[in-house]
Amino acid sequence: MSNFGANNRFLQSNLTTNDLATETTLKDIDQILKSGTINVGVTGTPDINLTEILGTAITVNSGVVDAGTQRVSIATDDIVIVKTDFDPFNVLTELKFIDGDAVLKDNGPSGLGAQRITISNDNDPIPINLSTIITTTLEVDNGIASAGCPRICVANDNDPINMNIERIGVDGADVAISVNSGAVDSGTQRVELATGGLSESLLQANLGLNTSTVSNFNLRGFNNDIPDTTMTELSDGFSTAGQLLALPSYPIGITSFDVVSSSVADTNIGTGARTIQILYQDSIGNQSSEDVIMNGTTPVVVSGVSPNIVRFIQAQVLTAGSGNENAGRIAIYVTSGSSTTDVYEQINTGNNLSASPKIFTPEIKTVIPTYVNINMFSSSTADLFICIQVKASDSNIWSTFQVFALNGTNEGFLQLELKSLELTALKISGGVSSAGIDIRFLGMKSSASGNCRCSINMNGYFK
């Protein structure tokens, strides 16, 4: 109570001032102290001005910083904001970073700073048809230009595209373009004539151009018993009047033929011919060969020949037994045909080499015979006639180009210089053809009496 009395005296001495509006008893003060609350009343209008700070007008709206601008602070335990040179009036030029990555701009590859754009999922889809351009089908792959070819251009403010026309890409490699004359290599550019332009054959016929290589030929023909009354091909092995060599179809040709001998000794273990080689040409004059193992009088079927055979050139014995020659007449003939009437080529008994003077000149080549030697012999009064015939390879019509005659009981030798004789001249009887040309030699004696023989050698070249 002594403390309370002392406090009462202190309060009484202070509460007698004008700070309280009414007289307060000790009991009232004691009650206030117990409650811990003192209510203070203010008389009149409070001196608070929300438009000024220390007498300076508060700055509002946007503008520059001045004395009326209020300072604010972020609490120390709040998110740290890094200070940047940010210009609120020029946001577009100051957007340099996204999540700390520099914003990518201008042309170039994608990266972390590349901005992703998307169409909102509640928007209508934008129809895009990559197969048409304005209802026109889009052209793809290599070909000629059309309405479906997209047009591309380089922006006029872009860097020019450097093109080096001295080099060309070949299978991923950078190869120098070959110029001037020389051999073909990886830098040689391929060119092609337009489908509506001149064909190779027309260039050759009209301009004298020829893209093929030159190849020589030396043909021999022989018949030691020329039949009478009917022209027979001068192929060694023919003795029956009217026999002619067969020709494969042009330009398709054949892929199979048969081979047979008139002797059982011509086998792979016999004393006669064991193997033979057959030379032939395809439709453009390329030469190939086929080797055949003999089987005597049993036909050997040769099939699957490639390239196709368009014309036979000759046949020869490659290997033989102790007899060193073919023991019988060997015939190369039409598959399943006759070895006497459907003969493509033949090797007469003991000759080891065929003797059929015939020439096939492809469309893209020219045949130039340099000379022809013809030896004719007649042992009786019968006259001997030798005939040169020509035809277009795609035709079955033969035309007589030249006929030579020898009086009976006589022997003659004839050498023809034919250096100026070319492809068109040999077609003079039937006119110029776009196909190849065939040449053959025929012989006939005027009567059955006596013996007539003829041998032919012909030299020249293709170009």
Rosetta blueprint (number, residue, H / E / L):
1 M L
2 S H
3 N H
4 F H
5 G H
6 A H
7 N H
8 N H
9 R H
10 F H
11 L H
12 Q H
13 S H
14 N H
15 L L
16 T L
17 T L
18 N L
19 D L
20 L L
21 A L
22 T L
23 E L
24 T L
25 T L
26 L H
27 K H
28 D H
29 I H
30 D H
31 Q H
32 I H
33 L H
34 K H
35 S H
36 G L
37 T L
38 I L
39 N L
40 V L
41 G L
42 V L
43 T L
44 G L
45 T L
46 P L
47 D L
48 I L
49 N L
50 L L
51 T L
52 E E
53 I E
54 L L
55 G L
56 T E
57 A E
58 I L
59 T L
60 V L
61 N L
62 S L
63 G L
64 V L
65 V L
66 D L
67 A L
68 G L
69 T L
70 Q L
71 R L
72 V L
73 S L
74 I L
75 A L
76 T L
77 D L
78 D L
79 I L
80 V L
81 I L
82 V L
83 K L
84 T L
85 D L
86 F L
87 D L
88 P L
89 F L
90 N L
91 V H
92 L H
93 T H
94 E H
95 L L
96 K L
97 F E
98 I E
99 D L
100 G L
101 D E
102 A E
103 V L
104 L L
105 K L
106 D L
107 N L
108 G L
109 P L
110 S L
111 G L
112 L L
113 G L
114 A L
115 Q L
116 R L
117 I L
118 T L
119 I L
120 S L
121 N L
122 D L
123 N L
124 D L
125 P L
126 I L
127 P L
128 I L
129 N L
130 L L
131 S L
132 T E
133 I E
134 I L
135 T L
136 T E
137 T E
138 L L
139 E L
140 V L
141 D L
142 N L
143 G L
144 I L
145 A L
146 S L
147 A L
148 G L
149 C L
150 P L
151 R L
152 I L
153 C L
154 V L
155 A L
156 N L
157 D L
158 N L
159 D L
160 P L
161 I L
162 N L
163 M L
164 N L
165 I L
166 E L
167 R E
168 I E
169 G E
170 V E
171 D L
172 G L
173 A E
174 D E
175 V E
176 A E
177 I L
178 S L
179 V L
180 N L
181 S L
182 G L
183 A L
184 V L
185 D L
186 S L
187 G L
188 T L
189 Q L
190 R L
191 V L
192 E L
193 L L
194 A L
195 T L
196 G L
197 G L
198 L L
199 S L
200 E H
201 S H
202 L H
203 L H
204 Q H
205 A H
206 N H
207 L H
208 G L
209 L L
210 N L
211 T L
212 S L
213 T L
214 V L
215 S E
216 N E
217 F E
218 N E
219 L E
220 R E
221 G E
222 F E
223 N E
224 N L
225 D L
226 I L
227 P L
228 D E
229 T L
230 T L
231 M L
232 T E
233 E E
234 L L
235 S L
236 D L
237 G L
238 F L
239 S L
240 T L
241 A L
242 G L
243 Q L
244 L L
245 L L
246 A L
247 L L
248 P L
249 S L
250 Y L
251 P L
252 I L
253 G L
254 I E
255 T L
256 S L
257 F E
258 D E
259 V E
260 V E
261 S E
262 S L
263 S L
264 V L
265 A L
266 D L
267 T E
268 N L
269 I L
270 G L
271 T L
272 G L
273 A E
274 R E
275 T E
276 I E
277 Q E
278 I E
279 L E
280 Y E
281 Q E
282 D L
283 S L
284 I L
285 G L
286 N L
287 Q E
288 S E
289 S E
290 E E
291 D E
292 V E
293 I E
294 M L
295 N E
296 G L
297 T L
298 T L
299 P L
300 V E
301 V E
302 V E
303 S L
304 G L
305 V L
306 S L
307 P L
308 N L
309 I E
310 V L
311 R E
312 F E
313 I E
314 Q E
315 A E
316 Q E
317 V E
318 L E
319 T E
320 A E
321 G L
322 S L
323 G L
324 N L
325 E L
326 N L
327 A L
328 G L
329 R L
330 I E
331 A E
332 I E
333 Y E
334 V L
335 T L
336 S L
337 G L
338 S L
339 S L
340 T L
341 T L
342 D L
343 V E
344 Y E
345 E E
346 Q E
347 I E
348 N L
349 T L
350 G L
351 N L
352 N L
353 L E
354 S L
355 A L
356 S L
357 P L
358 K L
359 I E
360 F E
361 T E
362 P L
363 E L
364 I L
365 K L
366 T L
367 V E
368 I E
369 P E
370 T E
371 Y E
372 V E
373 N E
374 I E
375 N E
376 M E
377 F E
378 S E
379 S L
380 S L
381 T L
382 A L
383 D L
384 L E
385 F E
386 I E
387 C E
388 I E
389 Q E
390 V E
391 K E
392 A E
393 S L
394 D L
395 S L
396 N L
397 I L
398 W L
399 S E
400 T E
401 F E
402 Q E
403 V E
404 F E
405 A E
406 L E
407 N L
408 G L
409 T L
410 N E
411 E E
412 G E
413 F E
414 L E
415 Q E
416 L E
417 E E
418 L L
419 K L
420 S L
421 L L
422 E L
423 L H
424 T H
425 A H
426 L H
427 K L
428 I L
429 S L
430 G L
431 G L
432 V L
433 S L
434 S L
435 A L
436 G L
437 I E
438 D E
439 I E
440 R E
441 F E
442 L E
443 G E
444 M E
445 K E
446 S L
447 S L
448 A L
449 S L
450 G L
451 N L
452 C E
453 R E
454 C E
455 S E
456 I E
457 N E
458 M E
459 N E
460 G E
461 Y E
462 F E
463 K L
